[in-house]
């Protein structure tokens, strides 16, 4: 897990110090090379969560600037699901048909009886008799969100690269992550004509790809005790939590206690 960020200037200083670089033209290109390396080692933990309201006009709205991937979309206080229809949104009907086929939802209720015992009653409800939401969004147009409704406003929860006050991307404060960037930039310098007397392009890129980058990604993805407990409460369950998707993956409680006595 990574908690802190630092500026890429620290890595630039490390490269200049270790290579004794004198040509300033290489320094100007380091910002692009560093961002390339960060993009290759991109993980959820290296990105920053953000949200932004997007205006939808005639089924289209532009994604927020700096968006890397979308966590969720909200519309009128509810989660907006991702649609999979091949028909254009403006040609869809006002109300989507529920699921086809004999699909049922089960509901288990605990009913107390005499002598402090309980029995379980299962209620089966046919899916086609349940209400189905009519609104959805798709990502069929690059750079834009496409919605089933013509006009409105949605809230997009997304991930982006963190930047400092000067707009320069921040990097995780992880030593293996910095070393991976260092070796990638050094390989790019050799490819751009830098006369490296100690290492070849293949040696530098191999240190990045096979040594320091895998170490960095593994360390950053390794969960903390609190994160692991959240995973246990979410996934290691006899019954999944209700409305797990609708409440934006929030789950603050563990598995309950079930009375399984048979009399």
KAZIMO-V654753 format. One record per residue. SS is DSSP state (hx for helix, st for strand, lp for the rest). NEAR is the number of other ideal C-beta (glycine too) atoms within 10 Angstrom. Layout:
BEGIN
ss->[SS/SS]
near->[NEAR/NEAR]
END
This chain:
BEGIN
ss->[lp/lp/lp/lp/st/st/st/lp/hx/hx/hx/hx/hx/hx/hx/hx/hx/hx/hx/lp/lp/lp/lp/hx/hx/hx/hx/hx/hx/hx/hx/hx/hx/hx/hx/hx/hx/hx/hx/hx/lp/lp/lp/hx/hx/hx/st/st/st/st/st/st/st/st/st/st/st/lp/lp/st/st/st/lp/lp/lp/lp/st/st/st/st/st/st/st/st/st/lp/lp/st/st/lp/st/st/lp/lp/lp/lp/lp/lp/hx/hx/hx/lp/lp/lp/lp/lp/lp/lp/lp/lp/lp/lp/lp/st/st/st/st/st/st/st/st/st/lp/hx/hx/hx/lp/st/st/st/st/st/st/st/st/st/hx/hx/hx/lp/lp/lp/lp/lp/lp/st/st/st/lp/lp/lp/lp/lp/st/st/st/st/lp/lp/lp/lp/st/st/st/st/st/st/st/st/st/st/lp/st/lp/lp/lp/lp/lp/st/st/st/st/lp/lp/hx/hx/hx/hx/hx/hx/hx/hx/hx/hx/hx/hx/hx/hx/hx/hx/hx/lp/lp/lp/lp/lp/lp/lp/lp/lp/hx/hx/hx/hx/hx/hx/hx/hx/hx/hx/hx/hx/hx/hx/hx/hx/hx/hx/hx/hx/hx/lp/lp/lp/hx/hx/hx/hx/hx/hx/hx/hx/hx/hx/hx/lp/lp/lp/lp/lp/lp/lp/lp/lp/lp/lp/lp/lp/lp/lp/lp/lp/lp/lp/lp/lp/lp/lp/lp/lp/lp/lp/lp]
near->[14/17/9/8/16/15/17/21/15/12/24/19/11/15/20/15/9/11/18/6/16/8/12/8/9/19/13/9/13/20/15/10/22/24/16/13/24/21/12/14/22/15/13/12/17/25/15/14/11/16/12/15/11/18/11/20/10/10/21/16/22/14/17/17/7/15/16/15/10/16/14/16/21/16/20/11/6/10/16/21/16/11/19/7/13/7/9/12/20/11/7/17/9/7/10/15/8/14/12/8/6/8/12/13/11/8/10/10/9/10/8/10/9/5/6/8/11/13/12/11/9/8/10/8/12/12/14/14/9/12/7/11/15/12/19/20/23/18/13/13/12/6/9/16/23/18/24/23/19/12/11/15/12/20/15/21/16/20/18/17/16/16/14/13/6/7/6/14/19/17/26/23/14/23/12/19/25/19/19/26/30/22/22/25/27/25/25/22/22/18/12/12/9/16/7/14/5/9/16/11/15/10/14/22/18/14/19/24/15/10/14/21/21/14/16/26/20/11/16/18/13/12/12/10/8/9/12/11/12/15/12/12/15/16/9/9/13/7/9/11/18/8/11/12/11/12/11/12/12/10/17/8/7/13/12/9/5/12/11/7/8/5/7]
END
